[in-house]
């Protein structure tokens, strides 16, 4: 599975799975990614430290 924010592959047994009220499942590799998406509501495309998809 991949992180919902930074799109990095998450190893099995690590990371965090978050389930929203609308049954959408989000996966996070770190607290940094979770905070940027959930609390700060940042767009991953505008964050410089994210590896862009090709």
Z-matrix of the N, CA and C atoms (Angstrom, degrees):
N
C 1 1.444
C 2 1.521 1 109.33
N 3 1.298 2 117.13 1 158.66
C 4 1.458 3 122.45 2 -177.78
C 5 1.521 4 110.48 3 -118.25
N 6 1.312 5 115.54 4 152.78
C 7 1.459 6 122.32 5 177.89
C 8 1.531 7 108.90 6 -64.47
N 9 1.323 8 116.84 7 136.04
C 10 1.466 9 121.58 8 -178.77
C 11 1.527 10 112.06 9 -70.82
N 12 1.320 11 117.76 10 -18.88
C 13 1.459 12 120.28 11 -178.78
C 14 1.528 13 112.43 12 -100.76
N 15 1.337 14 117.53 13 -55.82
C 16 1.463 15 119.90 14 -173.10
C 17 1.520 16 113.68 15 -99.22
N 18 1.312 17 118.01 16 -6.25
C 19 1.466 18 123.52 17 175.05
C 20 1.530 19 113.66 18 65.46
N 21 1.329 20 117.26 19 24.90
C 22 1.463 21 122.39 20 175.91
C 23 1.524 22 108.20 21 -88.23
N 24 1.323 23 116.51 22 141.61
C 25 1.467 24 121.50 23 178.30
C 26 1.528 25 109.78 24 -64.80
N 27 1.339 26 116.99 25 131.13
C 28 1.461 27 122.97 26 179.96
C 29 1.524 28 108.65 27 -102.09
N 30 1.328 29 116.20 28 129.70
C 31 1.463 30 120.20 29 178.27
C 32 1.524 31 109.77 30 -70.60
N 33 1.316 32 115.77 31 149.98
C 34 1.456 33 121.52 32 179.14
C 35 1.527 34 109.56 33 -62.47
N 36 1.318 35 116.39 34 133.80
C 37 1.461 36 121.55 35 179.36
C 38 1.511 37 113.92 36 90.76
N 39 1.338 38 118.39 37 0.42
C 40 1.457 39 121.52 38 178.72
C 41 1.519 40 109.02 39 -123.74
N 42 1.312 41 116.68 40 170.86
C 43 1.448 42 121.36 41 177.31
C 44 1.518 43 112.31 42 82.79
N 45 1.328 44 114.97 43 -170.85
C 46 1.450 45 121.22 44 -177.57
C 47 1.526 46 109.51 45 -137.61
N 48 1.336 47 115.89 46 140.40
C 49 1.454 48 122.03 47 176.13
C 50 1.526 49 107.28 48 -108.67
N 51 1.328 50 116.97 49 127.82
C 52 1.461 51 122.36 50 -179.22
C 53 1.519 52 107.89 51 -120.32
N 54 1.331 53 117.22 52 128.43
C 55 1.457 54 121.93 53 -179.78
C 56 1.519 55 108.18 54 -112.27
N 57 1.328 56 115.74 55 120.06
C 58 1.456 57 121.30 56 -178.96
C 59 1.533 58 109.94 57 -81.59
N 60 1.319 59 116.57 58 168.19
C 61 1.462 60 121.64 59 -179.03
C 62 1.527 61 112.96 60 -63.81
N 63 1.321 62 117.23 61 -24.44
C 64 1.465 63 120.56 62 179.12
C 65 1.535 64 111.71 63 -89.69
N 66 1.331 65 116.83 64 16.34
C 67 1.471 66 125.46 65 177.01
C 68 1.524 67 113.33 66 69.66
N 69 1.324 68 118.37 67 16.88
C 70 1.461 69 121.84 68 174.35
C 71 1.527 70 108.52 69 -83.04
N 72 1.325 71 116.66 70 131.75
C 73 1.459 72 122.00 71 -177.65
C 74 1.521 73 109.36 72 -101.77
N 75 1.328 74 116.17 73 127.55
C 76 1.458 75 122.58 74 178.20
C 77 1.518 76 108.56 75 -117.27
N 78 1.322 77 116.99 76 139.13
C 79 1.459 78 123.07 77 177.80
C 80 1.519 79 108.52 78 -115.40
N 81 1.338 80 116.45 79 137.57
C 82 1.454 81 121.43 80 179.80
C 83 1.516 82 109.93 81 -128.39
N 84 1.347 83 116.37 82 137.59
C 85 1.460 84 121.21 83 179.05
C 86 1.521 85 111.03 84 -86.61
N 87 1.341 86 117.75 85 -23.08
C 88 1.460 87 120.85 86 -177.89
C 89 1.525 88 110.34 87 -153.14
N 90 1.314 89 114.95 88 166.01
C 91 1.465 90 121.35 89 176.30
C 92 1.528 91 110.33 90 -64.07
N 93 1.308 92 116.28 91 -31.24
C 94 1.467 93 121.82 92 178.77
C 95 1.528 94 110.74 93 -60.05
N 96 1.324 95 116.73 94 -46.79
C 97 1.463 96 121.26 95 179.39
C 98 1.526 97 110.98 96 -67.16
N 99 1.323 98 116.33 97 -41.62
C 100 1.464 99 120.73 98 -179.95
C 101 1.532 100 111.16 99 -61.17
N 102 1.321 101 116.23 100 -46.41
C 103 1.464 102 120.81 101 -178.22
C 104 1.526 103 111.59 102 -65.63
N 105 1.339 104 117.06 103 -40.97
C 106 1.458 105 120.62 104 -179.32
C 107 1.526 106 112.24 105 -64.52
N 108 1.320 107 118.03 106 -36.37
C 109 1.462 108 120.87 107 -178.88
C 110 1.522 109 112.27 108 -84.58
N 111 1.324 110 117.90 109 -48.35
C 112 1.460 111 121.25 110 -172.53
C 113 1.531 112 113.21 111 -81.15
N 114 1.318 113 117.73 112 -49.89
C 115 1.465 114 120.72 113 -173.83
C 116 1.532 115 112.23 114 -87.47
N 117 1.323 116 116.31 115 -47.86
C 118 1.458 117 120.14 116 -175.88
C 119 1.523 118 113.09 117 -87.34
N 120 1.340 119 116.84 118 -12.84
C 121 1.465 120 124.04 119 177.01
C 122 1.535 121 112.60 120 53.08
N 123 1.341 122 115.38 121 45.88
C 124 1.460 123 121.01 122 -180.00
C 125 1.519 124 111.09 123 -85.73
N 126 1.314 125 115.13 124 150.32
C 127 1.457 126 122.55 125 176.62
C 128 1.526 127 107.94 126 -87.57
N 129 1.341 128 118.39 127 123.22
C 130 1.467 129 120.41 128 -178.30
C 131 1.527 130 113.76 129 -59.26
N 132 1.298 131 118.21 130 -28.25
C 133 1.461 132 121.06 131 -179.02
C 134 1.533 133 112.20 132 -69.92
N 135 1.328 134 117.37 133 -20.37
C 136 1.462 135 120.68 134 -177.42
C 137 1.524 136 113.67 135 -100.52
N 138 1.323 137 117.94 136 -0.69
C 139 1.464 138 121.98 137 179.86
C 140 1.524 139 108.62 138 -92.81
N 141 1.334 140 117.12 139 130.33
C 142 1.466 141 121.73 140 -172.30
C 143 1.520 142 114.08 141 -72.17
N 144 1.333 143 119.13 142 -30.35
C 145 1.454 144 121.40 143 -174.41
C 146 1.537 145 113.58 144 -81.68
N 147 1.295 146 116.96 145 -1.86
C 148 1.479 147 121.69 146 179.57
C 149 1.525 148 110.58 147 -84.55
N 150 1.328 149 116.62 148 136.54
C 151 1.455 150 120.89 149 174.11
C 152 1.524 151 107.67 150 -79.30
N 153 1.307 152 116.10 151 122.53
C 154 1.468 153 121.18 152 -176.19
C 155 1.511 154 111.35 153 -74.83
N 156 1.348 155 115.89 154 148.28
C 157 1.460 156 121.08 155 174.27
C 158 1.518 157 109.26 156 -72.98
N 159 1.326 158 116.95 157 147.80
C 160 1.468 159 119.93 158 178.65
C 161 1.498 160 110.52 159 -96.19
